[in-house]
Amino acid sequence: MVAGTRYRFWCGRFHEPAGQRESHSTATMEACVKLCTSKPWCTMVLHGIFRETCQLYDRKVKIEATPPQSSVLWNSAVNDRA
């Protein structure tokens, strides 16, 4: 839970990375998720494993769905707002 919003975290797994609504520079996944929580439209984040990149998405993804893609580039988190 982050500020009352439930998230599911995935290490090295993610949904389609194209089409982010916003992109920010954040050092940690925690900061990225807090940023998402502050936006009422944000339902998913990707955070770079080796880069300080935070991408925010307004995408209808079920929190229970295992992300289909994997690599060493991204960690992801999906919340239950979708």
C-alpha positions as CSV (number, residue, x, y, z in Angstrom):
1,M,0.0,0.0,0.0
2,V,1.2,3.5,-0.9
3,A,-0.9,6.3,0.5
4,G,-4.0,4.1,0.5
5,T,-3.5,2.7,-3.0
6,R,-2.7,-1.0,-3.4
7,Y,0.2,-1.9,-5.8
8,R,1.6,-5.1,-7.1
9,F,5.3,-5.0,-8.0
10,W,7.2,-6.9,-10.7
11,C,11.0,-7.2,-11.0
12,G,12.2,-7.4,-14.5
13,R,8.6,-7.9,-15.9
14,F,6.5,-5.2,-17.5
15,H,3.6,-4.5,-19.8
16,E,4.1,-2.7,-23.2
17,P,6.4,0.3,-22.5
18,A,5.1,2.5,-25.3
19,G,2.6,5.2,-24.7
20,Q,3.6,6.6,-21.3
21,R,1.6,9.7,-20.3
22,E,4.5,11.3,-18.3
23,S,8.2,10.6,-17.9
24,H,10.3,11.8,-14.9
25,S,13.8,11.3,-13.5
26,T,13.5,9.5,-10.1
27,A,16.3,7.6,-8.3
28,T,14.1,4.9,-6.8
29,M,11.0,2.8,-7.6
30,E,9.6,4.1,-4.3
31,A,9.7,7.7,-5.6
32,C,8.2,6.6,-8.9
33,V,5.3,4.9,-7.2
34,K,4.7,7.8,-4.9
35,L,4.6,10.1,-8.0
36,C,2.0,7.8,-9.6
37,T,-0.1,7.7,-6.4
38,S,-0.3,11.5,-6.5
39,K,-1.8,11.5,-10.0
40,P,-5.5,10.3,-10.0
41,W,-5.2,8.9,-13.6
42,C,-2.0,6.9,-13.0
43,T,-2.5,3.1,-13.0
44,M,0.9,1.7,-13.9
45,V,4.6,2.7,-13.6
46,L,7.8,1.5,-15.2
47,H,11.1,2.3,-13.4
48,G,14.5,1.8,-15.0
49,I,16.7,-0.8,-13.3
50,F,19.9,0.8,-14.5
51,R,18.5,4.3,-15.3
52,E,16.7,6.8,-13.1
53,T,13.7,6.9,-15.5
54,C,10.1,6.8,-14.2
55,Q,7.3,6.4,-16.7
56,L,3.7,6.9,-15.7
57,Y,0.8,5.3,-17.6
58,D,-3.0,5.7,-17.7
59,R,-3.7,2.1,-18.8
60,K,-6.3,-0.4,-17.9
61,V,-4.2,-3.3,-16.6
62,K,-5.6,-5.7,-14.1
63,I,-3.5,-5.9,-10.9
64,E,-3.6,-9.7,-11.1
65,A,-2.2,-9.9,-14.6
66,T,1.4,-11.1,-14.9
67,P,3.2,-8.7,-17.3
68,P,4.0,-10.5,-20.6
69,Q,7.4,-8.9,-21.3
70,S,10.7,-9.4,-19.4
71,S,14.1,-7.8,-19.5
72,V,16.8,-6.4,-17.3
73,L,15.8,-2.9,-18.2
74,W,12.5,-2.3,-16.3
75,N,10.7,-3.0,-13.0
76,S,7.0,-2.3,-12.9
77,A,4.1,-1.7,-10.5
78,V,0.4,-1.8,-11.2
79,N,-2.2,-0.4,-8.9
80,D,-5.8,-1.4,-8.3
81,R,-7.3,1.8,-9.8
82,A,-7.8,0.2,-13.2
